[in-house]
């Protein structure tokens, strides 16, 4: 390109106005305000993902260490044979980016994981099971909370399972 930024225009009856200056409804809310709110929401989701990732990383590290000291390890259907080639931080960011779920689903998923762990400690997060447990919990939350969600097959691709 020529380096010239074209401003999107919208027909305002007899004239054309920049889309940023279009008033949405009667409340004085403009399109540019919606764009700014979406940017702020995206930043909050990044912060939320970072917080959740930190909690997941700490839980996995602590439980990996506890299992080294324990005699034998109980295995569930959520355990892999080896740790995935992705960190808990990268995994939660991947889910947030590609799942289309609301930030609320990430929080609800973590709440589901905590309830499961309290019910049976065999489901404590570790490096062999975090990916499947996190994916499943966020998927269940999305189906419960969100009006729109992807198929299980799509979620499997997002989660790499």
N, C-alpha and C positions, 0 to 999 in steps of 0.2 A: 503494500500500500503506500499511499502518498503521505501517510502520517496524519492525515486529516481525520478527525473523529466526527462521524456523522451522529447527530443527536436524533434518537428515535422520535418521530412525530406522530401525533394522533389527531384525527379529525375532530374538531370541536364545533360542529355545525357548519358555519360558513367559512371557518378558518382552520388552520392547522396550528397546534400548540405542541411544544416539547412534552414528551410523555412524563417527564419529571414534574411538570407543572399541572398535571391533571389531578383535580380534586376528586377523592373517592368518597362519595356520600356527602352528607351535610355537616360532618364533624370537623372539617378543616384538616382532614388527613389527606396527604398527597402521596402519589406514587413513590416519590423519592423517600418519604417517611417509611413506607413499607420496605423498600430496599435497605434502608439503614437499620430497621428493626431486624430484618433477616440476617444482616451482617453481625449484629450484636448477638443474635441467637446462635449463629454459627460459632462465634468466639466462646460463648458459654458452653456449648457442646464440646468444644475442644478442651476446655478446662475440666468438664465433667469426665471426659474420656481419660484425661491425664490422671485425675483422682482415682477413678476406678482401676486404671492400669496399675497404679502404685499399690493399691490394696491387693490386687491379684498377684502382682510380683512378690509382695511380702508374704502373702499366704502360701504361695507355691514354694518359696525358698524355705520357710519355716517347716512346712509339712514334709518337704523332701528331706530335710535334716532329721526330723522326728522319725521318719520311716527308715532312715539308715541305721538308727539306733534300735529300732524295733526288730523283733525276730519274725521274719517272714512278712510278706505284704499281702493284704487282702486285695483282690482284683475284682473290679466291676465291669460291666459292659461298656463303661465310659473310658476305661483305661486303654491306652495304646501300648504297643510293644516297646516303643522308644519315644522320646520327646519330639514334638513337631519342630520343624525348622523355622519357627516363628516365636517371638517372645510374647508373653501375655499383653504387653503394651501394643505391639504391632497387631496382635489379634483383635483386641477391642477396637482399635482404630479402624481395622479392616471391616469389622462388623458395622461400626457406626457409619462408615463411608458407603458401603455397598448394600446394606440391608434396607435402607429407607425407613427404618423404624424411628420413632420419636425418642428424644432423650429420656423420657419417662420409662421407656421399655428397658433401657440400660440399667436404670436404678431398680426397677421391678425385678429384672433378671438377677441382679445381685441379691435382692431380698429373697427371692426364691432359692438361690444357692445357699444362703445362710440358713433358711428354714430346713432345707434338706440336710445340711451338715449337722444341725442341732438334732434332727430326728435320728440320723445314723451317721456317726463319724467316719464310716467307710467312704463317705462322699467328700471328705476334706479335699480341697484343691491341691494338686501337685503337678509336677511337670509332665506327667503321663496322662492326666485326665482333664486339665483345665480347659483345653480347646473344645472338647465335646460337651462338657458340663456348661460352660459359658454359652456356647452356641445354642444349646437346647433351652437353657433358661431364658435367654433373650428372645428366642423364637416363640416360646410359650407366652411370654409377656406381650410380644407384638400381636399375637393372635387374640389376646384378651383385651388389650388396651387400644390398639390402633384400629381405625376404620378400614384401612387398606394395608395388606401385607402380601408378600410374595409366596409362591408355592414352596413346599418342602424341598423340592428339587433345586430351586434357586438358592434357598438357604444352605443346602449342602454344598453348592458351588462356592458361595460366599465363605463358608467355613472350611472348605478344603477337605470335606469328609465324604 
